[in-house]
Amino acid sequence: MSSLLIRRPLGGLLTVGYRGLSAPLALAPPSSFRPYTIKTGSTTFPIVTALSGVCSSPPFAKFDETVSLHLQVTLDPRKPNQNIREKISLPHGTGKRVSILVLSDDAASRDVAVALGASVPEGTVAEAVKALTSGDLSLISGVDRVITTPGDMRGVGALGRVLGPRGLMPNPKLGGVTADVGKAVEDAIRGEVIIRVNKEGGIFTPIGKVSMGYGKLRDNCRAVLEAVSAAKPTDAKGVKSGAAFWKGASVTRTMGGYHVKVDTKTVDPASANYFRGGIEPDETPNDDATSAA
């Protein structure tokens, strides 16, 4: 199965080649920052093809865009035992500089955090909590992760309404509440992502930057898919098993200029078609290349 062949607009047309066929793609109106949009409509492609295309397609922004994997699964987190909330380390990181805030009154933890590049409040945890609850959010502006210690969690717990909606509330199960602050900061910097299911059954996870190239994006993508597969509940009522668990998948870029739907058989680690089909960016077929049909 051939790779996603992006052809530049010619006479207002943009097409993608797929095993000798051409699937028409939506073409956005020309503009100074986004000349056209690559979308595959209802056509699905192997995950190898989608990742290859995201690296080889023309840029849609002047910065290094984030590549994201979007999954739709048969889970409803509002029901008992139908949720996934896992922290995983991507093999090659996210390609993004992570901003980390450590809330702790422990001098050793603060020193380690600062040495590793994390930020700490100037005053005590109590003073930081008071400022945040009073509406001064400057401390968490641009912050991607908040880490604290078990001893400081009693005070930080009062920030649930401030940090919770922003996805910043420290969670002991996800390594956000730990006595080993240094390791938590190092893990976060190295490229941890948190996999969670939204109320519609969607999982949206960044897997790297376009500049990382196909090989690293492929490895990161596999890490996410295999973590989701391992974490899916098997005994919860109403949860479908096997191929029926994976309802949909797609690969996108930050500015929305690239949206390719993926054949779910090629993202299911339990499937014989997992990561099969498609051509690598160097035009060399995968070792296990075969039709995903």
Secondary structure, DSSP 8 states (H G I E B T S, - for coil): ----EE---BTTB-EEEETTEEEE-------SS----EE-TT--B-HHHHHHHHHHS--SSSS--EEEEEEEES--TTSTT---EEEEE-TT--SS---EEEE---HHHHHHHHHTT-B--SS-HHHHHHHHHTT--GGGTT--EEEE-TTTHHHHGGGHHHHGGGT----GGGTSB-S-HHHHHHHHHHHEEEEE--TTSEEEEEEEEGGGHHHHHHHHHHHHHHHHHHHS-SSSTT---GGGGEEEEEEEETTS-EEEEB-GGGT-TTSTTTT-SSB-TTS-B-TT-----
